[in-house]
């Protein structure tokens, strides 16, 4: 199996890698065959001149955790997450497995309360990356909501994980760097929001 996927940003945008930082990649794949496959990925990274950066991006991830989908049922989960500063979102990549039928995100509070800015089929083996040009402006919102829907067709309960299990995650990049908020929602309605570490 061969394939490529590139992530690029608009001119003048990039994200920092500190001298004492490391890049950690955790990959898992859907095998559509009955054969055992060994897939050694190859990565290429490109740097840009820091003097050309007009918007320093911060990576973020939104994750819904601790869900359980009963056998032969449909489940929708949603988290409402407050933030403390406006963010400009450049791109988003929702991540679900093959039972996922919808990943959605909207503004929470403010004049655009409830307005969807992402509404996708949830699972696509070819990948789903959404870029915003101009960047999505969240100014005026109190936060964001995000969630997932699964159509359950198996004879067992499904939880967060790999294999037959599922995920509800969204990866993305935003600026300013200090306002790239990551979040984790759980079934009791709580949502933990955290920022990136300070740069040296």
Secondary structure as GFF3:
##gff-version 3
##sequence-region A 1 200
A	DSSP	beta_strand	13	15	.	.	.	ID=ss1
A	DSSP	three_ten_helix	50	52	.	.	.	ID=ss2
A	DSSP	beta_strand	55	64	.	.	.	ID=ss3
A	DSSP	beta_strand	68	69	.	.	.	ID=ss4
A	DSSP	beta_strand	74	82	.	.	.	ID=ss5
A	DSSP	beta_strand	88	95	.	.	.	ID=ss6
A	DSSP	beta_strand	100	108	.	.	.	ID=ss7
A	DSSP	beta_strand	116	120	.	.	.	ID=ss8
A	DSSP	beta_strand	130	137	.	.	.	ID=ss9
A	DSSP	beta_strand	143	151	.	.	.	ID=ss10
A	DSSP	beta_strand	158	159	.	.	.	ID=ss11
A	DSSP	beta_strand	169	175	.	.	.	ID=ss12
A	DSSP	three_ten_helix	177	179	.	.	.	ID=ss13
A	DSSP	beta_strand	182	185	.	.	.	ID=ss14
A	DSSP	beta_strand	191	194	.	.	.	ID=ss15
###
